[in-house]
Amino acid sequence: MTYLDIQNKVGVCPSLTGSGKLATRLNSENPNHHLWNNRGTWWAHFTLHRDDYTAERVRISLRTRDVEEARQRRDEILSSITS
């Protein structure tokens, strides 16, 4: 079971299950793109553009205090949306 499966199973981010196009700006010099630390816990944030021409800003807790693990979880989530 992947981290995204866990998130969807517990209902933390049901909006990720819908269709949409991921809007991202990647900065190769910043390994923490789409991440922020809120009182020690890492979160991911990004925008989904839906097929009905609406956009949704998604913020999801990565439930970790380790930046390396947060990067892996962020990458897993972003790659699952784009595939």
N, C-alpha and C positions, 0 to 999 in steps of 0.2 A: 504494500500500500504506500503510495507516495504522499508527500506533504499536502498536495492539492486535494487528494482524495479525502484526507483527514479533515481539511478545512470545509469541504463540501458536505461531508457526512454530518458534521456537528452543526452545519448551517451558519457558519461564520460569515461566509461570503457567497450567498446563493446567486448573486448577479453574475458571477464568473461562468456559470453554466450556460448562459445565453450566447447568442452569436454576436459578433461585433469585430471591429478592427481596432487593434491596439495602436495608440498614438504614443510614440516614444521619441525622445531625443537622447541619443547616446553620446556620451563624452568619454572617449577612450582613456583620457587622463584622469577620470574620476571613477574608481572602481565601486563607489557607493552610489552610483546613479540610481534614482528611484527608491532610495532608502532614506529613512531618518530615524534618529534615536530619540525616543520619548521616555525620559526618566529611566534609562537603562534598557528598555525593550525596543528592539528594532521593528520598524514598520516598513511596508512597501506601499508606494502610491503611484498611480498611473491613470490614464484616461482611456476609456473604451468608447469608440464611435459605433453606434448601433445601426442596423440596417434601416431602421425607421427615421434616420437622420437626427437622432438624439444622441447626446453624449453623457457619459456617466464617469464621474471622478471616483475612482476606487481607492480605498485605503484599507489595508489589511494587516493585522498584527502577524508578525512572523514568529512570535512566541519564543524568542531567544534573546539572550544578552551577548551572544558571541557574534561578532561582525562577520567572520568567515562563514558561519552557518547561515546567517541572514542572507549573505550574497548567494549561497547555494539555493536557498529556498526561494529567493526572488527570481533567480534564473529559471528555476523549475516552473514557477507560476507563469512567468512571461513566455517561456517557450511553449507551455501547454495552451496558452491563448492563441499564439500565432500559428500553431500547427493544426 
